[in-house]
Amino acid sequence: MKRLTAFAVISVSLAFAQTSPPAAPATIAISGDIPKPLTITASDLAAMPREKATVPEQDGTQVEYEGVTLREILKRAGALGDKLRGKALSTYILAKAKDGYQVVFTLGEIDAEFGNELILVADKRDGKTLFGYQGPLRLVCPRDKAGARSVRMLETLQVVNV
């Protein structure tokens, strides 16, 4: 049985590090029961109206996230109109992460005339681009009691009208 030297292990590690695929660009696909399915890029997000939200970490420290409201993104896709009434009140948004994690929001809780919840599609944390498993995009729900709906590695938003 051959023994690996420290040099061999480091060489193998470096070889794997050099062949790792580059990080995916920040994009989010909005689809489903909407008039204008679209894909929003990082530059699209940067050009949209920006908001900030501060949320507590488990250790009590405060973290500031920055991004675009989910409401603004849904407006651009045509999911939110002038008056949310009738059957539209049964519409929900299924947010999906790269790792398969999924959460649901209702259109009513996002609409300014009903729940008016502040939910961000964030691309920055404390002024810096989201790192590794945090991003490149994530949902931030600052008013939720627990962070379970703050989806990391956000990839898609699917609008479903029941």
N, C-alpha and C positions, 0 to 999 in steps of 0.2 A: 504494500500500500504506500503510495507516494504522499509525502507531507507537503502541504502548501506553505510557501513562505509568505511573510507579510507582504512582500513585493508583489507576488502573484495575486493575492487577494485584492490589493489596491488596484492593480492593473485591470482585473476583471471588473471591479466596481466602476472604474473610470470608463471602461468600454461601454457598460450599460448606461451610464450617465450621459455619454455622448450620443447614444442612439435613441434617447427618449424623445417622443414626439413633442413638438412645441405646444404650448398652451393654446387652447381654442380661443378664438376671438369672442368677445362678449356680444352675443346675439340672443334675442328672445323671439320665438314664433308665437303669434296670436292667431288662433284659428277657431273653427266651429261655426255656430249659428250666428254669424255676423256678416254685415254687408261687405266689409273690406278686410279679408285676412291679410296679415302683413308680418314681415320680419323686421324687427328693430335692431339696429347695430349700435355699437358703442358710440359712434359719432352722432347717430340720431338722438340717442339719450342725452349726450352732451349739449345738443342744440335745443332740447326741450326745457320747459320751465322746471327749475330745480327746487327741491324742498329738503329740509333736514329734520331728523328726529333723534332724540336722545333716549336711550334705553339702558336700564341697569343690567350689569352682568351678574352672575351668581355670587361673585365675591363682593358685590356692592358698588364696584366702580361704574362710572357712567361712560357709555360709548356713544359717539355721534355718527350716525349713518347719513349719507347723502344720496339722493337719487331723484327719480321722477315718480309722481303718484300713479298708482294703479288706475285711478280714475282717469287721468290724462291719457294713458295708453289705451284704455278701453274706449274713450271718446274718439280717438284717432282711428280705431278699428270699426267704429260705428255701433258699438254695443250699448252706449249710453246716448240717449237722445234728449229731447226737450222735457218730456213727461214720462216718467216710469209708472205705468199703470197696468192693470189686468194681468194677462198671461206673462208679461215680461217680468213680473214680480217672482215668478218661479224659476227664473234664470239663475244659473250658478256658474262660477268660474273654477275650473279644475287646474290648479297649479302643479306642474310636474318638475321634479328635479332630475339631474343627470343620474343619480344613484337609485332612482325609482320611487323616492319619497313623494307623496301626493297629499295635498290639502284642498279644501273647498271653501269658497267665499260666495255669498249670495250677491247678486247685483244690487239688491236693496240696501245692504249694509255699506256698499261703496258709493252709491248715488248720493249726491249732495243734498237732495230733498228728503232723504230718509235717514239712513244710519250715519252718513257723512264720515265714515271711518277713514283715518289717515293710514294708508298702507303704501309703503314705498317699494319700488323696484330699485334697490340700491346698488351702486357700483363703487361706492367709497365708504371707508370706515376710518373715522378720525382723520379725514382729509387725504387718505391714501387709497390706492386701488385695492380692492378686496384680494386677499391672498389665498392661495391653494384651495383647500376644501371650503372656504367661505364663498367663493365666487366662480366665475367672474361677476355673476349677478346673484342677488338674493332678495327675497321678500322680507320686509321688516314691518312688523305689526306692533307699534309701540304701546297701544292701549290694551293688548291682550295680557291677561294675567300670567300666562306661561308663554314661553317662546315657541311652542309647538308649530304654529303656523308661519313662523319666520323661516321660509324654505331657503336653504343654501343650495348653491349650484343650480339655480333656476334656469330651465331651458324652454318650457312652453306654458302658455296659458290657453286653455280650451274653454270656450264659451258654449254652454249647453242650455238650450231652452226646453224645459220639460213639457 
